[in-house]
């Protein structure tokens, strides 16, 4: 029963979106609970912001239907 419960939780927990981890040189004005937006359209929510030395780790959840192209990078080159 425990294995079945864990499996069902894993399946349904991922239904709302996909977790993404990104590292940035700076993340000014980025806070947990904030929106992730692409061209002004909300596509997700910021879950965690953690300074790590010279970078900032940002974990966020993207809506399931959002597609990120392979090799996507920060367009500002940071």
N, C-alpha and C positions, 0 to 999 in steps of 0.2 A: 504494500500500500504506500509506503514511504517513497519508493522509486517511482511509482505511477504519479504520485502527487508532485514530486520534484520535476518529472518530465512535463506534466501539464503546466506547472508554473513557468517553466522555461519557454514553452511554446507560446503561452498567452502573454507573458511579460514582453516578448518581442513583437507583439502584434501592433503596438502603438507607434513603434519607430525603431530606428537603428542607432545604436550608440557609436559615436565617433570620437576619437581622441586626436587632437591636433596640438602642435607645439608652435608658439609664436615668439618673436623677439620682444614684443610688447603686447599688452592686452588692456589698454586704458579704457575705462568705462565698461568693462565686461564683468558681469556679476552673475552668480547662480540665480536661476529663475528668469533671467533675461531672454529676450527673443533672439533666435537665429534668423536672419533675413537675407534673401537673395533678391536684389533689385527692388527692395522695399516690401517684398512679400514674405510673411512669416512662414518659415519652413521647419522650425524646430525650437527647442528650448535649451538653454545652457544649464548643465547640471553641476559642474565643478570647475573652479579656477584655482590652479595651484602653481605658485612660483617654484621653479626648479633651476637654480643657478642663474644662467644667463638667458633662460627661456621661461615661458609660461605655458603650462599644460592646461588645455581647455577640453573638458569632456562635455559633449552635448548630444542630444537626441534629435535626429532628423525624422521628419514625417516619412512613413514607409515609401511613399511614391516619389520622393526626391531622388534624383539620379546625380551622382557626382562622377565626372569623367575621370578615367584612370590618369594618374600623374598630375591631378589638380594641385595647384600651389597657391599661396597667398599672392594675389595679383599685384600687391604693392611691392613685392620683391623683398620683403623683410623676413 
